[in-house]
Amino acid sequence: MISCWARLVTMDETWLYHHAPETKQQSMEWRHNGSPRPKKFRVQKIARKVLASIFLDQDGILLIDYLPKDQTINAEYYLFLLVQMKDILKEKPRGKFNRLF
């Protein structure tokens, strides 16, 4: 018998930031032996970011979806995600989701 916790699927959203780290070649500079090292500043986040929607169950990640640029989060977007999840859960082995759909 499958417990009710085995059928639990959860979803979380998080913002992922794009950044362009400086390469080792770009950070090289000429210095004299006695000159102080330059101070390194934190890498600044570039204004670009993307929303990631992540669906999980007890076995791990089922789906990661990245919100397309210039797309708004609305009912149509969530319906699109739920249809994708329905298809994924139908293919899940052991038939543990068959009664849900």
Backbone as ProteinMPNN parsed JSONL, in Angstrom:
{"seq_chain_A": "MISCWARLVTMDETWLYHHAPETKQQSMEWRHNGSPRPKKFRVQKIARKVLASIFLDQDGILLIDYLPKDQTINAEYYLFLLVQMKDILKEKPRGKFNRLF", "coords_chain_A": {"N_chain_A": [[0.836, -1.186, 0.0], [0.478, 2.221, -0.766], [1.563, 5.098, 0.865], [-0.033, 8.218, 1.767], [1.838, 10.232, 1.732], [3.655, 9.492, -0.173], [2.545, 10.253, -2.535], [2.702, 12.948, -2.608], [3.326, 16.021, -4.154], [5.252, 18.865, -4.567], [5.756, 22.377, -5.175], [8.01, 24.98, -6.009], [9.18, 28.322, -6.411], [11.829, 30.291, -7.689], [14.067, 33.038, -8.102], [16.586, 33.245, -10.479], [19.734, 34.602, -11.022], [21.605, 36.036, -13.658], [25.03, 36.228, -14.199], [28.193, 37.519, -15.193], [31.061, 36.164, -14.662], [34.427, 37.255, -14.062], [37.117, 36.212, -16.045], [40.175, 34.332, -15.424], [42.203, 35.28, -17.034], [41.254, 37.855, -17.656], [41.413, 39.087, -15.192], [44.085, 39.386, -14.662], [47.005, 41.385, -14.033], [49.763, 43.693, -14.34], [52.196, 44.08, -11.807], [54.451, 45.601, -9.443], [56.945, 44.05, -7.337], [56.696, 44.966, -4.66], [54.256, 46.264, -4.564], [50.891, 46.784, -3.395], [48.274, 44.299, -3.332], [45.471, 44.442, -5.526], [42.183, 45.349, -4.459], [39.527, 43.073, -4.415], [36.271, 43.166, -5.54], [32.886, 42.218, -4.829], [31.154, 40.157, -7.168], [28.93, 41.749, -9.189], [25.431, 41.427, -9.548], [23.95, 41.028, -12.652], [21.357, 42.815, -14.262], [19.655, 41.026, -15.493], [17.426, 38.406, -14.911], [15.828, 35.27, -14.192], [12.812, 33.458, -13.71], [12.471, 30.448, -12.064], [10.502, 27.609, -11.952], [9.977, 24.891, -9.916], [9.201, 21.537, -9.561], [8.736, 18.976, -7.199], [8.985, 15.65, -5.835], [8.935, 12.861, -3.527], [11.033, 11.422, -4.589], [12.678, 13.186, -5.886], [13.533, 15.847, -8.201], [10.996, 16.651, -10.465], [10.259, 18.388, -12.523], [11.621, 21.264, -14.046], [10.978, 24.5, -14.906], [11.593, 27.339, -16.834], [10.63, 30.639, -16.773], [9.683, 32.252, -19.705], [11.277, 35.078, -21.353], [9.803, 38.274, -21.044], [7.332, 37.187, -20.437], [4.409, 36.942, -18.473], [3.408, 35.951, -15.181], [0.617, 34.17, -14.922], [-2.771, 32.826, -14.936], [-2.853, 31.237, -17.248], [-0.175, 30.545, -17.624], [0.325, 28.986, -15.288], [-1.521, 26.939, -15.756], [-0.383, 25.789, -18.039], [1.971, 24.772, -16.844], [0.83, 22.905, -15.071], [-0.377, 21.095, -16.826], [1.905, 20.05, -18.046], [3.006, 18.8, -15.787], [1.036, 16.901, -15.262], [1.333, 15.181, -17.473], [3.941, 14.247, -16.966], [3.577, 12.939, -14.517], [1.846, 10.907, -15.255], [3.553, 9.255, -16.652], [5.186, 8.368, -14.682], [6.885, 5.768, -13.005], [5.745, 2.697, -11.393], [3.099, 3.27, -11.077], [2.035, 4.965, -9.126], [0.557, 7.27, -9.214], [-1.765, 6.872, -10.567], [-4.438, 6.914, -9.681], [-4.991, 9.58, -9.317], [-5.565, 10.929, -11.7]], "CA_chain_A": [[0.0, 0.0, 0.0], [1.239, 3.465, -0.893], [1.108, 6.104, 1.827], [-0.434, 9.488, 1.162], [3.028, 11.071, 1.587], [4.355, 9.09, -1.392], [1.908, 10.917, -3.677], [2.823, 14.391, -2.422], [4.153, 16.78, -5.085], [5.316, 20.26, -4.146], [6.313, 23.284, -6.18], [8.632, 26.18, -5.472], [9.671, 29.254, -7.425], [12.976, 31.067, -7.243], [14.691, 33.884, -9.119], [17.981, 32.948, -10.774], [20.38, 35.771, -11.597], [22.694, 35.813, -14.59], [26.193, 37.088, -13.985], [29.332, 37.208, -16.056], [32.27, 36.224, -13.845], [35.655, 37.645, -14.738], [38.017, 35.076, -16.231], [41.502, 34.506, -14.847], [42.944, 36.116, -17.984], [40.777, 39.234, -17.545], [41.767, 39.676, -13.906], [45.539, 39.52, -14.552], [47.56, 42.732, -14.22], [51.177, 43.825, -14.011], [52.466, 44.769, -10.55], [55.812, 45.493, -8.915], [56.999, 43.107, -6.211], [56.267, 45.553, -3.392], [52.962, 46.962, -4.637], [49.799, 46.037, -2.745], [47.334, 43.607, -4.205], [44.231, 45.205, -5.7], [41.031, 44.805, -3.736], [38.518, 42.438, -5.266], [34.915, 43.464, -5.12], [31.932, 41.16, -5.153], [30.593, 40.164, -8.514], [27.606, 42.367, -9.177], [24.416, 40.743, -10.323], [23.465, 41.754, -13.817], [19.927, 43.038, -14.112], [18.87, 39.925, -16.043], [17.101, 37.311, -14.015], [14.801, 34.399, -14.744], [12.054, 32.755, -12.683], [12.46, 28.998, -12.231], [9.461, 26.878, -11.225], [10.529, 23.565, -9.686], [8.267, 20.578, -8.976], [9.467, 17.91, -6.52], [8.281, 14.646, -5.042], [9.86, 12.207, -2.595], [12.17, 10.87, -5.317], [13.538, 14.246, -6.402], [12.978, 16.855, -9.097], [10.172, 16.163, -11.567], [10.2, 19.356, -13.617], [12.108, 22.634, -13.855], [10.538, 25.318, -16.03], [12.074, 28.714, -16.749], [9.674, 31.587, -17.34], [10.259, 32.933, -20.873], [11.449, 36.527, -21.262], [8.615, 39.082, -21.33], [6.115, 36.436, -20.118], [3.915, 37.243, -17.133], [2.874, 34.806, -14.447], [-0.837, 34.286, -14.846], [-3.459, 31.536, -14.903], [-2.461, 30.45, -18.427], [1.163, 30.0, -17.365], [0.192, 27.904, -14.321], [-2.215, 25.837, -16.424], [0.644, 25.171, -18.873], [2.825, 23.984, -15.955], [0.079, 21.772, -14.532], [-0.539, 20.114, -17.9], [3.203, 19.375, -18.15], [3.14, 17.92, -14.628], [0.111, 15.783, -15.434], [1.972, 14.257, -18.404], [5.088, 13.64, -16.286], [3.096, 12.026, -13.49], [1.279, 9.732, -15.922], [4.663, 8.403, -17.068], [5.959, 7.971, -13.51], [6.803, 4.325, -12.787], [5.08, 2.092, -10.232], [1.683, 3.604, -11.088], [1.598, 5.513, -7.845], [-0.293, 8.432, -9.403], [-2.855, 6.513, -11.475], [-5.751, 7.256, -9.141], [-5.171, 11.03, -9.276], [-5.997, 11.497, -12.975]], "C_chain_A": [[0.88, 1.248, 0.0], [0.68, 4.479, 0.1], [0.738, 7.392, 1.097], [0.771, 10.404, 0.953], [3.794, 10.731, 0.315], [3.789, 9.789, -2.613], [2.055, 12.432, -3.618], [3.786, 14.989, -3.447], [4.104, 18.229, -4.642], [5.997, 21.086, -5.232], [6.899, 24.5, -5.483], [9.099, 27.029, -6.646], [10.848, 30.019, -6.846], [13.514, 31.879, -8.41], [16.146, 33.477, -9.254], [18.574, 34.15, -11.494], [21.488, 35.35, -12.537], [23.84, 36.734, -14.202], [27.322, 36.608, -14.873], [30.599, 37.293, -15.214], [33.496, 36.566, -14.69], [36.562, 36.416, -14.867], [39.366, 35.375, -15.589], [42.347, 35.435, -15.729], [42.546, 37.589, -17.829], [41.228, 39.884, -16.24], [43.277, 39.852, -13.714], [45.958, 40.972, -14.756], [49.02, 42.736, -13.806], [51.319, 44.605, -12.715], [53.951, 44.65, -10.225], [55.773, 44.572, -7.709], [56.447, 43.692, -4.92], [54.887, 46.203, -3.42], [51.839, 46.106, -4.023], [48.886, 45.366, -3.778], [46.081, 44.457, -4.36], [43.092, 44.535, -4.933], [40.04, 44.243, -4.744], [37.148, 42.769, -4.686], [34.017, 42.302, -5.489], [31.456, 41.291, -6.587], [29.184, 40.728, -8.423], [26.649, 41.556, -10.037], [24.015, 41.622, -11.493], [21.948, 41.805, -13.714], [19.08, 41.883, -14.65], [18.644, 38.854, -14.989], [15.966, 36.511, -14.642], [14.118, 33.667, -13.581], [12.04, 31.272, -13.005], [11.361, 28.416, -11.354], [9.914, 25.429, -11.135], [9.485, 22.7, -8.988], [9.069, 19.401, -8.431], [8.508, 16.88, -5.941], [9.318, 13.958, -4.159], [11.104, 11.662, -3.286], [13.1, 11.931, -5.884], [12.797, 15.189, -7.328], [12.215, 16.185, -10.234], [10.24, 17.076, -12.776], [10.824, 20.669, -13.172], [11.693, 23.401, -15.098], [11.017, 26.743, -15.793], [11.08, 29.623, -17.46], [10.309, 32.311, -18.524], [10.324, 34.451, -20.667], [10.17, 37.219, -21.719], [7.304, 38.318, -21.137], [5.692, 36.81, -18.704], [3.389, 35.966, -16.494], [1.376, 35.039, -14.3], [-1.444, 32.892, -14.863], [-3.055, 30.655, -16.081], [-1.097, 29.798, -18.229], [1.081, 28.823, -16.402], [-0.529, 26.707, -14.914], [-1.238, 25.069, -17.319], [1.545, 24.277, -18.018], [2.098, 22.75, -15.431], [-0.166, 20.697, -15.584], [0.767, 19.349, -18.097], [3.384, 18.389, -17.002], [2.232, 16.71, -14.759], [0.729, 14.735, -16.355], [3.152, 13.533, -17.75], [4.621, 12.609, -15.27], [2.447, 10.786, -14.094], [2.362, 8.749, -16.32], [5.471, 7.875, -15.893], [5.786, 6.476, -13.253], [6.066, 3.959, -11.505], [3.618, 2.485, -10.127], [1.178, 4.267, -9.828], [0.713, 6.751, -7.987], [-1.529, 8.113, -10.238], [-4.222, 6.957, -10.969], [-6.014, 8.762, -9.164], [-5.789, 11.574, -10.557], [-6.937, 10.574, -13.691]], "O_chain_A": [[1.899, 1.306, 0.688], [-0.53, 4.691, 0.167], [1.147, 7.619, -0.041], [0.733, 11.271, 0.081], [4.505, 11.579, -0.224], [4.476, 9.91, -3.628], [1.569, 13.129, -4.509], [4.917, 14.525, -3.593], [3.028, 18.763, -4.372], [6.712, 20.561, -6.086], [6.354, 24.987, -4.492], [9.375, 26.518, -7.732], [10.864, 30.353, -5.661], [13.427, 31.46, -9.564], [16.861, 33.374, -8.257], [17.995, 34.657, -12.454], [22.23, 34.411, -12.248], [23.619, 37.909, -13.908], [27.388, 35.438, -15.251], [31.161, 38.377, -15.061], [33.583, 36.214, -15.867], [36.746, 35.671, -13.904], [39.665, 36.521, -15.252], [43.106, 36.265, -15.228], [43.405, 38.47, -17.866], [41.408, 41.1, -16.185], [43.704, 40.413, -12.705], [45.354, 41.699, -15.544], [49.461, 41.894, -13.023], [50.676, 45.637, -12.52], [54.624, 43.72, -10.671], [54.714, 44.336, -7.128], [55.793, 42.982, -4.157], [54.403, 46.651, -2.381], [51.844, 44.879, -4.123], [48.755, 45.812, -4.918], [45.672, 45.127, -3.412], [43.054, 43.313, -4.785], [39.755, 44.851, -5.776], [36.922, 42.657, -3.481], [34.35, 41.498, -6.36], [31.37, 42.387, -7.14], [28.352, 40.232, -7.664], [27.009, 41.065, -11.107], [23.773, 42.818, -11.333], [21.334, 40.912, -13.129], [17.905, 41.77, -14.3], [19.563, 38.456, -14.273], [15.239, 37.005, -15.505], [14.763, 33.305, -12.597], [11.642, 30.878, -14.101], [11.296, 28.697, -10.157], [10.203, 24.803, -12.154], [8.949, 23.082, -7.948], [9.966, 18.887, -9.1], [7.368, 17.195, -5.601], [10.453, 14.423, -4.055], [12.128, 11.458, -2.635], [14.205, 11.609, -6.32], [11.575, 15.317, -7.249], [12.721, 15.27, -10.883], [10.275, 16.61, -13.915], [10.586, 21.133, -12.056], [12.017, 23.002, -16.216], [10.87, 27.288, -14.699], [10.735, 29.39, -18.619], [11.365, 32.925, -18.371], [9.538, 35.027, -19.914], [9.533, 36.784, -22.679], [6.265, 38.759, -21.627], [6.542, 36.977, -17.829], [2.979, 35.029, -17.18], [0.936, 35.981, -13.641], [-0.725, 31.894, -14.812], [-2.927, 29.441, -15.922], [-0.884, 28.648, -18.615], [1.686, 27.779, -16.647], [-0.181, 25.567, -14.605], [-1.263, 23.838, -17.352], [1.853, 23.152, -18.413], [2.683, 21.669, -15.355], [-0.164, 19.509, -15.263], [0.747, 18.134, -18.295], [3.859, 17.272, -17.209], [2.628, 15.601, -14.399], [0.665, 13.54, -16.067], [3.337, 12.334, -17.962], [5.199, 11.527, -15.17], [2.498, 9.714, -13.491], [2.129, 7.54, -16.328], [6.346, 7.029, -16.075], [4.665, 5.969, -13.28], [5.804, 4.807, -10.652], [2.947, 2.078, -9.179], [0.0, 4.139, -9.494], [0.173, 7.237, -6.993], [-2.277, 9.028, -10.583], [-5.077, 7.341, -11.767], [-7.166, 9.178, -9.041], [-6.48, 12.592, -10.51], [-7.402, 10.894, -14.785]]}, "name": "protein", "num_of_chains": 1, "seq": "MISCWARLVTMDETWLYHHAPETKQQSMEWRHNGSPRPKKFRVQKIARKVLASIFLDQDGILLIDYLPKDQTINAEYYLFLLVQMKDILKEKPRGKFNRLF"}
